Amino acid sequence: MTGVEGVTLMSNRIGSGWSNNTDALVDGHSPLGGDAYAPMRWNRVGPDYFHVLGTPVVLGRDFTDADSEDAPRAAIVNQTFANKYLAGRPPLGHQVGLNNRPGGQYTIVGVAADSKYTDVREEARPTAYFPCAQGRGNATLHFEVRTAGDPAAWMPAVRRAVNEYAPRLALLQPRTQQAQFEQTFSEERLFFRLSMFFGLLAALLVATGLYGTLAYTVSRRTSELGVRMALGAQRAEVLWMVMRGSLAVTLAGMAIGLPLATLATKAVRSTLFGITPGDPFTYAFSLIGIALVALGASLIPALRAASVDPMVALRYE
């Protein structure tokens, strides 16, 4: 099919939250020595798996059609597996097994770069991949299609191809891999929306309170402002006098709020993705936003104070 760059399959679909986990054996024994438990995540995949998924193979080769049921048993491990269980040794050629499960040992023929598996938040774990053709009991298989351009636009074509091959075979939750991983962002999205709502609400309350306070202060000081301007005060000086009070309040609020914000972000560390609790750009953006809100809220009363007519102000009250 023109536009299809590759097709592969896997037992556990990445990004679905599911994974196979077992005790790894390297060359017939625990890679950590003795009877120590060596955790390993594993999956059965099809030919060209890493090419289709866009995961670089940093050493050795990808799986091919030659890795059939009758071929020598092959395995590909990720970089974390090689660093943790084969540190200081060339990984190719070693045997990896699934905790004495039937089927014997698999020879490592490649090392792939670390990649996300169950969700986007997880840290890299030792992982091994085995050819689907060399395993039994694959109750579920997920097909992955790599296309040129927008993969979502290929959904109808994929449905037609599957229907032509197996009319009675229903597609279970067909979606792009991007959409699959986006499901793991649900908690982050909820936290982001709540944060945005309460952040905007707080900004509105700050702007309203600051504007009301300054407007009341300016109205109470109308006579004083008139006297100042009658004695030669420039409009820019009056404008700065009012803005200076707003600036002082804003800076005091920042000085109090910044340490509290740092403590709060540490408490919600688990809901953050892509940033750290001490991310400097986030703090800088927040401080700039607060300054702009304060500037906008105080500018109108300050301009009103600077435009006071001295003769009218002197007759005020």
Secondary structure per residue as TSV (DSSP state, phi and psi in degrees):
chain	resnum	aa	ss	phi	psi
A	1	M	-	360.0	124.7
A	2	T	T	-63.5	130.6
A	3	G	T	100.4	-13.5
A	4	V	E	-90.8	120.1
A	5	E	E	-93.8	-16.1
A	6	G	E	176.9	154.6
A	7	V	E	-137.2	136.2
A	8	T	E	-146.8	-175.1
A	9	L	E	-147.3	166.3
A	10	M	E	-153.2	155.7
A	11	S	S	-78.0	-50.9
A	12	N	S	-106.5	123.4
A	13	R	-	-74.9	128.5
A	14	I	T	-67.3	142.6
A	15	G	T	88.5	-3.7
A	16	S	S	-87.0	-10.8
A	17	G	S	92.3	-8.2
A	18	W	-	-98.4	147.7
A	19	S	-	-157.8	150.6
A	20	N	E	-92.2	132.8
A	21	N	E	-132.0	140.3
A	22	T	E	-155.6	-178.1
A	23	D	E	-94.4	120.1
A	24	A	E	-79.7	144.8
A	25	L	E	-121.4	131.3
A	26	V	E	-119.4	120.0
A	27	D	T	56.4	35.4
A	28	G	T	89.4	-0.5
A	29	H	B	-145.7	170.4
A	30	S	-	-65.3	130.0
A	31	P	T	-69.4	-11.4
A	32	L	T	-96.1	-1.4
A	33	G	S	93.5	142.7
A	34	G	T	60.6	-136.1
A	35	D	T	-101.7	20.0
A	36	A	-	-63.6	137.7
A	37	Y	-	-75.1	125.4
A	38	A	-	-114.5	95.0
A	39	P	E	-65.3	141.8
A	40	M	E	-147.3	134.1
A	41	R	E	-94.5	142.2
A	42	W	E	-144.4	159.0
A	43	N	E	-152.2	149.4
A	44	R	E	-101.4	129.0
A	45	V	E	-134.5	169.6
A	46	G	-	-99.2	-179.2
A	47	P	T	-60.6	148.1
A	48	D	T	58.7	26.9
A	49	Y	H	-57.2	-49.1
A	50	F	H	-72.8	-31.4
A	51	H	H	-65.9	-45.1
A	52	V	H	-65.7	-40.3
A	53	L	H	-80.3	-9.1
A	54	G	T	76.7	23.0
A	55	T	-	-95.3	121.7
A	56	P	-	-65.6	138.6
A	57	V	E	-94.4	107.4
A	58	V	E	-82.8	-17.6
A	59	L	E	-153.0	136.5
A	60	G	E	83.1	-140.6
A	61	R	-	-136.6	168.5
A	62	D	-	-86.9	168.9
A	63	F	-	-71.1	149.0
A	64	T	-	-131.9	177.1
A	65	D	T	-64.4	-19.9
A	66	A	T	-70.7	-16.8
A	67	D	-	-81.5	66.3
A	68	S	-	-90.8	-176.0
A	69	E	T	-63.3	-34.5
A	70	D	T	-89.7	-7.3
A	71	A	S	-80.2	161.7
A	72	P	-	-55.9	139.4
A	73	R	-	-68.0	130.3
A	74	A	E	-122.7	154.8
A	75	A	E	-146.0	151.8
A	76	I	E	-126.1	131.8
A	77	V	E	-112.6	160.1
A	78	N	E	-87.7	174.1
A	79	Q	H	-63.3	-36.5
A	80	T	H	-64.3	-39.8
A	81	F	H	-59.7	-48.6
A	82	A	H	-63.5	-40.4
A	83	N	H	-70.4	-34.7
A	84	K	H	-88.9	-40.9
A	85	Y	H	-103.7	-13.1
A	86	L	S	-132.5	34.2
A	87	A	T	-60.5	130.3
A	88	G	T	79.4	2.3
A	89	R	S	-124.9	144.2
A	90	P	-	-63.0	121.8
A	91	P	-	-71.9	-29.8
A	92	L	T	-64.8	134.9
A	93	G	T	97.7	-17.7
A	94	H	-	-73.7	158.2
A	95	Q	E	-100.4	135.4
A	96	V	E	-124.5	134.8
A	97	G	E	-128.5	170.7
A	98	L	E	-108.8	67.0
A	99	N	T	51.2	54.8
A	100	N	T	61.8	22.5
A	101	R	-	-70.7	154.8
A	102	P	T	-59.9	143.2
A	103	G	T	120.7	-7.1
A	104	G	-	73.6	-157.6
A	105	Q	-	-100.8	154.9
A	106	Y	E	-117.7	134.6
A	107	T	E	-83.4	129.9
A	108	I	E	-72.0	119.6
A	109	V	E	-112.7	-3.7
A	110	G	E	-165.5	158.1
A	111	V	E	-126.2	123.0
A	112	A	E	-104.4	155.0
A	113	A	-	-65.7	153.5
A	114	D	-	-63.6	145.3
A	115	S	-	-148.4	161.5
A	116	K	-	-68.1	146.8
A	117	Y	-	-124.1	-69.2
A	118	T	S	-86.1	-40.4
A	119	D	-	-156.7	175.7
A	120	V	T	-80.0	-12.8
A	121	R	T	-89.4	-18.1
A	122	E	-	-69.9	152.4
A	123	E	-	-85.8	155.6
A	124	A	-	-62.9	136.9
A	125	R	-	-126.8	155.7
A	126	P	-	-58.4	125.1
A	127	T	E	-137.4	140.0
A	128	A	E	-126.0	146.0
A	129	Y	E	-122.3	138.9
A	130	F	E	-128.2	148.4
A	131	P	E	-65.0	138.3
A	132	C	G	-60.9	-35.5
A	133	A	G	-67.9	-17.9
A	134	Q	G	-102.5	15.4
A	135	G	-	-131.0	160.5
A	136	R	S	-117.8	160.1
A	137	G	-	76.7	29.6
A	138	N	-	-80.2	85.2
A	139	A	-	-68.7	-31.1
A	140	T	-	-129.8	134.9
A	141	L	-	-131.1	135.5
A	142	H	E	-111.6	128.0
A	143	F	E	-91.5	138.0
A	144	E	E	-119.3	129.8
A	145	V	E	-120.5	123.6
A	146	R	E	-97.4	124.0
A	147	T	E	-123.6	163.1
A	148	A	S	-87.7	134.2
A	149	G	S	85.6	-158.3
A	150	D	-	-70.3	116.6
A	151	P	G	-67.0	-28.5
A	152	A	G	-63.8	-29.2
A	153	A	G	-70.1	-13.7
A	154	W	G	-91.6	-3.5
A	155	M	H	-56.0	-48.1
A	156	P	H	-59.8	-40.0
A	157	A	H	-65.6	-39.1
A	158	V	H	-65.7	-41.2
A	159	R	H	-60.9	-44.1
A	160	R	H	-64.3	-40.9
A	161	A	H	-64.0	-42.7
A	162	V	H	-66.8	-39.6
A	163	N	H	-65.4	-36.0
A	164	E	H	-69.3	-35.5
A	165	Y	H	-77.4	-42.3
A	166	A	-	-143.6	90.8
A	167	P	T	-57.4	-28.3
A	168	R	T	-94.2	1.9
A	169	L	-	-89.7	117.3
A	170	A	-	-91.5	139.8
A	171	L	-	-80.8	128.2
A	172	L	-	-98.8	111.9
A	173	Q	S	49.2	59.2
A	174	P	-	-69.1	132.3
A	175	R	-	-162.4	163.2
A	176	T	-	-72.8	158.7
A	177	Q	H	-65.9	-32.2
A	178	Q	H	-62.1	-45.0
A	179	A	H	-64.9	-34.8
A	180	Q	H	-62.1	-45.7
A	181	F	H	-73.0	-27.8
A	182	E	H	-64.9	-22.7
A	183	Q	G	-64.0	-27.5
A	184	T	G	-77.6	-4.7
A	185	F	G	-91.9	6.3
A	186	S	H	-58.9	-42.8
A	187	E	H	-66.6	-42.2
A	188	E	H	-64.6	-39.1
A	189	R	H	-63.4	-44.2
A	190	L	H	-62.1	-44.8
A	191	F	H	-63.7	-39.7
A	192	F	H	-64.3	-44.4
A	193	R	H	-66.2	-41.2
A	194	L	H	-65.1	-40.4
A	195	S	H	-64.2	-42.3
A	196	M	H	-63.4	-42.5
A	197	F	H	-62.6	-51.7
A	198	F	H	-70.5	-30.5
A	199	G	H	-64.9	-45.8
A	200	L	H	-66.1	-37.8
A	201	L	H	-63.6	-42.5
A	202	A	H	-63.9	-41.4
A	203	A	H	-63.0	-38.9
A	204	L	H	-65.3	-43.1
A	205	L	H	-64.5	-41.2
A	206	V	H	-63.1	-46.2
A	207	A	H	-63.7	-42.2
A	208	T	H	-64.8	-45.8
A	209	G	H	-65.1	-43.0
A	210	L	H	-66.8	-41.9
A	211	Y	H	-63.5	-46.2
A	212	G	H	-62.9	-41.4
A	213	T	H	-64.1	-46.7
A	214	L	H	-68.2	-39.2
A	215	A	H	-62.9	-40.9
A	216	Y	H	-66.5	-41.7
A	217	T	H	-62.9	-43.2
A	218	V	H	-63.6	-41.7
A	219	S	H	-64.9	-34.1
A	220	R	H	-74.9	-23.1
A	221	R	T	-105.8	21.2
A	222	T	H	-60.4	-44.7
A	223	S	H	-63.3	-43.1
A	224	E	H	-61.5	-42.5
A	225	L	H	-64.4	-38.1
A	226	G	H	-63.0	-41.4
A	227	V	H	-64.0	-44.8
A	228	R	H	-58.7	-44.2
A	229	M	H	-72.3	-32.6
A	230	A	H	-68.2	-29.1
A	231	L	T	-87.4	3.0
A	232	G	T	115.4	1.8
A	233	A	-	-65.3	134.8
A	234	Q	-	-82.0	155.6
A	235	R	H	-59.7	-37.8
A	236	A	H	-63.5	-35.0
A	237	E	H	-69.0	-40.2
A	238	V	H	-65.1	-41.7
A	239	L	H	-60.1	-46.1
A	240	W	H	-66.9	-34.1
A	241	M	H	-61.8	-42.1
A	242	V	H	-73.4	-42.4
A	243	M	H	-65.6	-30.8
A	244	R	H	-63.0	-38.8
A	245	G	H	-64.6	-41.0
A	246	S	H	-65.2	-39.2
A	247	L	H	-63.6	-40.6
A	248	A	H	-63.2	-43.2
A	249	V	H	-64.1	-41.0
A	250	T	H	-64.4	-45.3
A	251	L	H	-64.5	-37.0
A	252	A	H	-65.4	-40.4
A	253	G	H	-64.9	-39.6
A	254	M	H	-64.3	-41.8
A	255	A	H	-63.5	-34.4
A	256	I	H	-81.3	-39.4
A	257	G	H	-77.7	-29.1
A	258	L	H	-62.5	-49.0
A	259	P	H	-62.9	-37.3
A	260	L	H	-65.5	-38.4
A	261	A	H	-64.9	-37.9
A	262	T	H	-62.8	-43.3
A	263	L	H	-65.6	-38.7
A	264	A	H	-67.2	-40.3
A	265	T	H	-67.1	-31.4
A	266	K	H	-66.1	-31.4
A	267	A	H	-72.3	-25.1
A	268	V	T	-111.9	27.1
A	269	R	G	-55.2	-38.3
A	270	S	G	-67.1	-20.3
A	271	T	G	-94.6	-0.7
A	272	L	-	-90.6	139.8
A	273	F	-	-138.3	129.1
A	274	G	S	87.1	-9.8
A	275	I	S	-137.2	161.4
A	276	T	-	-107.9	160.9
A	277	P	T	-57.4	-26.0
A	278	G	T	-106.6	27.9
A	279	D	-	-61.0	117.0
A	280	P	H	-66.9	-33.9
A	281	F	H	-67.0	-37.3
A	282	T	H	-64.5	-44.4
A	283	Y	H	-65.5	-41.9
A	284	A	H	-62.7	-44.2
A	285	F	H	-62.0	-40.6
A	286	S	H	-65.7	-43.5
A	287	L	H	-65.3	-39.4
A	288	I	H	-64.2	-40.4
A	289	G	H	-62.6	-42.9
A	290	I	H	-62.8	-42.1
A	291	A	H	-62.8	-40.2
A	292	L	H	-67.7	-39.0
A	293	V	H	-63.2	-44.7
A	294	A	H	-63.9	-40.5
A	295	L	H	-63.3	-45.1
A	296	G	H	-65.7	-36.8
A	297	A	H	-72.2	-31.4
A	298	S	H	-95.8	-11.8
A	299	L	H	-68.1	-40.9
A	300	I	H	-64.8	-49.6
A	301	P	H	-61.6	-35.3
A	302	A	H	-67.1	-42.0
A	303	L	H	-65.3	-36.4
A	304	R	H	-65.0	-39.6
A	305	A	H	-66.9	-38.1
A	306	A	H	-72.2	-17.5
A	307	S	T	-100.1	9.7
A	308	V	-	-64.8	134.0
A	309	D	-	-81.1	120.6
A	310	P	H	-55.4	-40.0
A	311	M	H	-66.1	-40.3
A	312	V	H	-68.3	-41.2
A	313	A	H	-64.8	-36.2
A	314	L	H	-67.1	-27.8
A	315	R	T	-89.6	-1.6
A	316	Y	-	-62.8	134.4
A	317	E	-	64.5	360.0
